[in-house]
């Protein structure tokens, strides 16, 4: 059995109009799937960066303030505006 690579479209739909989101239901659903996919990727990336911070903290001991600073900065930048709250919700006007 040969594995065939499956390609996914990783861009938002071109025919989606944010001014009229319900004009094309298929484009609206594709846009929603795109937003969810990007949010899940951002959440998983934040988890990976959090693990790096934890490992650095354990490895460096008392020097973790200086030696883990780049990891912590990357982690804090990745968690800003990530999640499923109202602030991160796309703004569709009806």
Wavefront OBJ file of the C-alpha trace (Angstrom):
o trace
v 0.000 0.000 0.000
v 1.430 3.329 -1.053
v 0.820 6.469 0.992
v -0.416 9.337 -1.118
v 0.073 12.759 0.330
v -3.150 14.669 0.724
v -2.939 18.406 0.152
v -5.144 20.769 2.118
v -6.016 24.291 1.156
v -4.381 26.457 3.815
v -5.733 29.809 2.724
v -9.035 31.545 3.424
v -11.707 31.346 0.725
v -11.452 34.077 -1.914
v -15.206 34.410 -2.424
v -16.005 35.221 1.228
v -17.305 38.758 1.780
v -17.070 39.912 5.430
v -19.606 42.671 4.743
v -22.216 40.051 3.742
v -21.163 36.812 5.452
v -24.468 35.016 4.826
v -24.618 35.756 1.097
v -22.637 32.607 0.265
v -23.212 29.871 2.881
v -20.457 27.625 1.512
v -17.870 30.404 1.680
v -19.029 31.279 5.193
v -18.512 27.690 6.371
v -15.113 27.533 4.679
v -14.142 30.790 6.397
v -15.293 29.407 9.745
v -13.251 26.227 9.215
v -10.227 28.338 8.287
v -10.545 30.425 11.471
v -10.946 27.324 13.659
v -7.964 25.632 12.010
v -5.754 28.685 12.567
v -6.865 28.968 16.219
v -6.093 25.298 16.864
v -2.653 25.689 15.312
v -1.976 28.732 17.516
v -3.126 26.860 20.637
v -0.916 23.857 19.897
v 2.037 26.135 19.177
v 1.518 27.800 22.568
v 1.532 24.366 24.222
v 4.854 23.500 22.585
v 6.373 26.813 23.671
v 5.080 26.300 27.223
v 6.828 22.919 27.335
v 10.067 24.595 26.229
v 9.740 27.141 29.037
v 9.143 24.369 31.583
v 12.138 22.372 30.386
v 14.367 25.444 30.448
v 13.193 26.313 33.967
v 14.018 22.817 35.211
v 17.366 22.721 33.412
v 18.647 26.176 34.423
v 17.596 26.221 38.074
v 18.369 29.520 39.804
v 19.605 31.131 36.560
v 16.290 30.679 34.784
v 15.485 34.420 34.861
v 18.382 35.195 32.554
v 18.739 32.022 30.521
v 15.060 31.339 29.793
v 14.081 34.900 28.861
v 13.858 34.253 25.054
v 11.640 31.211 25.604
v 9.347 33.131 27.941
v 9.075 36.071 25.517
v 8.125 33.735 22.651
v 5.552 32.022 24.846
v 3.971 35.282 26.021
v 3.814 36.578 22.463
v 2.139 33.354 21.301
v -0.606 33.391 23.957
v -1.741 36.952 23.337
v -5.228 36.891 21.807
v -5.355 33.094 21.554
v -8.411 31.195 22.640
v -12.128 30.950 22.162
v -13.281 33.980 24.166
v -15.375 36.873 22.923
v -12.318 39.018 22.279
v -10.869 36.524 19.791
v -14.180 36.006 17.989
v -14.313 37.324 14.400
v -16.519 40.375 13.999
v -19.280 39.650 11.481
v -21.891 42.328 11.078
v -25.312 41.194 9.899
l 1 2 3 4 5 6 7 8 9 10 11 12 13 14 15 16 17 18 19 20 21 22 23 24 25 26 27 28 29 30 31 32 33 34 35 36 37 38 39 40 41 42 43 44 45 46 47 48 49 50 51 52 53 54 55 56 57 58 59 60 61 62 63 64 65 66 67 68 69 70 71 72 73 74 75 76 77 78 79 80 81 82 83 84 85 86 87 88 89 90 91 92 93 94
